[in-house]
Amino acid sequence: MSWDNENTVSIEKLIGKTITKIEGAEKYSEKITIHTDDGYIYTMYHDQDCCESVSVEDITGDIEDIIGRVITEASEISQANPHARDSGTWTFYKLSARHYGGGVCIRWNGESNGYYSERVDIDEEYVGGGITTHTITTPVHYALQFKNKSTDYWIDISCQSSKGTKEEFEAEARRLSEITPKYDFRVVERQGGNYVK
């Protein structure tokens, strides 16, 4: 069951804020907590009732890409879950920071017998003080990303453990572009989980 309260806000409240910490962003989680540097906490959750279930089903992108960055896009899109037994709703939350990859898309899945809410609520709470962001000390490395030409979502196909020079990654991106023209490929420079440029 889900009831609005005076602290309920939309995901757009994160636009212009810098995220310092995210907790609970994993599959099957029933709550995600987002901390921002101005002292606010945003909690994504659902008050579960007897005949409903709402939890995270999938996360696309690297959460670290939006840590310590100013959020420039925060949006919500919902659609019916065609695989639900009785009634189901997929709710997609897109968060991204300009110039830092394709951002993150969190997909929640809500299912019920059709008489209960399947939505996700977002509560805003001011705790004061703010939270200091971490200092990046890991060395620079390169990541190869791809996306379907019809979408805006970039996805990593190499990770921090991948070895190679920037030129080698760029050569691989050109090779993949030639054999799979349906997709775009690019190389990004990173430090830890964060983009350097």
C-alpha positions as CSV (number, residue, x, y, z in Angstrom):
1,M,0.0,0.0,0.0
2,S,1.2,3.5,-0.7
3,W,0.1,6.8,0.8
4,D,1.5,10.3,-0.1
5,N,2.8,12.3,2.9
6,E,4.2,15.8,3.2
7,N,7.7,14.5,2.6
8,T,6.9,12.8,-0.7
9,V,8.7,14.3,-3.7
10,S,9.4,13.5,-7.3
11,I,12.7,12.2,-8.6
12,E,13.2,15.6,-10.3
13,K,14.1,17.1,-6.9
14,L,17.6,15.6,-7.4
15,I,18.3,17.8,-10.4
16,G,21.0,20.3,-9.6
17,K,22.1,18.4,-6.5
18,T,25.4,16.5,-5.9
19,I,25.0,12.9,-4.8
20,T,27.5,11.9,-2.1
21,K,26.4,8.4,-1.2
22,I,23.8,5.8,-2.4
23,E,22.8,2.8,-0.2
24,G,20.7,-0.2,-1.2
25,A,21.2,0.1,-5.0
26,E,21.1,-3.7,-5.7
27,K,18.8,-6.3,-7.2
28,Y,15.8,-7.3,-4.9
29,S,16.4,-4.3,-2.6
30,E,13.2,-2.8,-1.2
31,K,14.8,0.6,-0.3
32,I,17.4,2.9,-1.9
33,T,18.8,5.8,0.1
34,I,20.4,8.7,-1.7
35,H,22.4,11.3,0.2
36,T,23.2,14.8,-1.2
37,D,25.8,17.3,-0.3
38,D,23.3,19.9,0.9
39,G,22.2,17.7,3.9
40,Y,19.2,15.9,2.4
41,I,18.4,12.2,2.2
42,Y,16.0,10.8,-0.4
43,T,14.6,7.4,0.3
44,M,13.0,5.3,-2.5
45,Y,10.7,2.6,-1.1
46,H,7.3,1.1,-1.0
47,D,5.1,0.4,2.1
48,Q,4.5,-3.3,1.5
49,D,1.1,-4.8,2.1
50,C,-0.1,-8.4,2.1
51,C,-0.9,-8.7,-1.6
52,E,1.8,-6.6,-3.2
53,S,5.5,-6.7,-3.7
54,V,7.8,-3.9,-4.9
55,S,11.6,-4.1,-5.3
56,V,14.5,-3.3,-7.5
57,E,14.7,-5.7,-10.5
58,D,17.6,-4.3,-12.5
59,I,20.2,-1.5,-12.5
60,T,21.8,-0.4,-15.8
61,G,25.0,1.6,-15.6
62,D,27.6,2.2,-12.9
63,I,26.4,3.8,-9.7
64,E,29.8,5.3,-9.2
65,D,29.3,7.5,-12.3
66,I,26.9,9.7,-10.5
67,I,28.6,9.8,-7.1
68,G,30.2,13.2,-6.5
69,R,28.6,14.7,-9.6
70,V,25.9,17.3,-10.1
71,I,22.7,15.5,-11.4
72,T,21.5,17.1,-14.6
73,E,18.8,14.5,-15.5
74,A,16.4,12.8,-13.2
75,S,13.3,11.3,-14.7
76,E,10.6,8.6,-14.1
77,I,8.8,6.4,-16.6
78,S,6.4,3.6,-15.9
79,Q,4.9,0.8,-18.0
80,A,3.0,-2.4,-17.5
81,N,5.1,-5.5,-16.7
82,P,3.9,-8.1,-19.3
83,H,5.3,-11.0,-17.3
84,A,3.4,-10.3,-14.1
85,R,1.0,-13.0,-12.9
86,D,-1.9,-10.7,-12.1
87,S,-0.9,-7.0,-12.2
88,G,2.6,-5.5,-12.5
89,T,4.3,-2.2,-13.1
90,W,7.9,-1.5,-14.1
91,T,9.1,2.0,-13.0
92,F,12.3,3.3,-14.5
93,Y,14.3,6.0,-12.8
94,K,17.1,7.6,-14.9
95,L,19.8,9.6,-13.2
96,S,22.7,11.1,-15.0
97,A,25.4,13.8,-14.8
98,R,26.3,15.7,-18.0
99,H,29.5,14.5,-19.7
100,Y,29.9,11.5,-17.4
101,G,28.7,8.5,-19.3
102,G,25.2,7.3,-19.9
103,G,24.1,7.6,-16.3
104,V,22.2,5.0,-14.3
105,C,18.8,3.5,-14.9
106,I,17.1,1.8,-11.9
107,R,14.1,-0.5,-12.7
108,W,11.7,-1.3,-10.0
109,N,9.2,-4.0,-10.4
110,G,5.8,-3.8,-8.6
111,E,3.3,-6.7,-8.6
112,S,0.0,-7.2,-6.8
113,N,-3.4,-8.8,-7.2
114,G,-4.6,-5.7,-9.0
115,Y,-6.2,-4.0,-6.0
116,Y,-3.1,-2.5,-4.4
117,S,-0.5,0.1,-5.4
118,E,2.6,-1.0,-7.2
119,R,4.3,2.5,-7.2
120,V,7.5,3.6,-5.7
121,D,7.5,6.5,-3.2
122,I,10.4,9.0,-2.7
123,D,10.6,10.7,0.7
124,E,12.8,13.8,1.3
125,E,14.4,14.3,4.7
126,Y,16.7,17.1,5.8
127,V,19.4,15.8,8.2
128,G,21.7,18.8,8.0
129,G,25.4,19.2,7.7
130,G,25.9,17.4,4.4
131,I,28.2,14.5,3.7
132,T,31.8,14.9,2.5
133,T,32.5,13.1,-0.8
134,H,35.4,10.6,-1.0
135,T,38.7,11.5,-2.6
136,I,39.7,9.5,-5.6
137,T,43.2,8.1,-5.4
138,T,43.0,5.2,-7.8
139,P,45.0,5.4,-11.1
140,V,43.5,6.4,-14.4
141,H,42.3,3.7,-16.7
142,Y,40.1,3.4,-19.9
143,A,36.7,1.9,-20.4
144,L,35.0,0.9,-23.6
145,Q,31.3,1.6,-23.9
146,F,28.5,1.0,-26.4
147,K,24.9,2.0,-27.0
148,N,22.1,1.3,-29.4
149,K,21.9,4.1,-31.9
150,S,18.3,4.6,-31.0
151,T,18.9,5.2,-27.3
152,D,20.9,7.5,-25.1
153,Y,22.1,4.9,-22.6
154,W,25.8,4.0,-22.7
155,I,26.8,0.7,-21.2
156,D,30.3,-0.5,-20.2
157,I,31.8,-3.5,-21.9
158,S,35.1,-3.3,-20.2
159,C,35.9,-2.7,-16.5
160,Q,38.6,-1.3,-14.3
161,S,40.6,-4.5,-14.5
162,S,40.8,-4.2,-18.3
163,K,44.3,-3.4,-19.5
164,G,45.4,-1.4,-22.5
165,T,46.4,2.0,-23.8
166,K,43.9,4.6,-24.9
167,E,45.0,4.0,-28.5
168,E,44.3,0.2,-28.2
169,F,40.8,0.9,-26.8
170,E,40.1,3.3,-29.6
171,A,41.2,0.8,-32.2
172,E,38.9,-1.8,-30.7
173,A,36.0,0.7,-30.7
174,R,36.6,1.3,-34.5
175,R,36.7,-2.5,-35.1
176,L,33.5,-3.1,-33.3
177,S,31.8,-0.2,-35.1
178,E,32.6,-1.8,-38.4
179,I,31.3,-5.2,-37.6
180,T,28.2,-4.1,-35.6
181,P,26.9,-0.9,-37.3
182,K,23.7,-1.0,-35.2
183,Y,25.7,0.2,-32.2
184,D,27.9,3.2,-31.3
185,F,31.1,2.7,-29.4
186,R,33.4,5.1,-27.5
187,V,36.3,5.2,-25.1
188,V,36.1,7.1,-21.8
189,E,38.9,7.9,-19.4
190,R,38.2,7.1,-15.8
191,Q,39.7,7.2,-12.3
192,G,38.2,4.5,-10.0
193,G,34.5,4.4,-10.9
194,N,34.5,8.1,-11.9
195,Y,35.0,9.8,-15.3
196,V,38.0,12.1,-15.5
197,K,36.8,13.7,-18.7
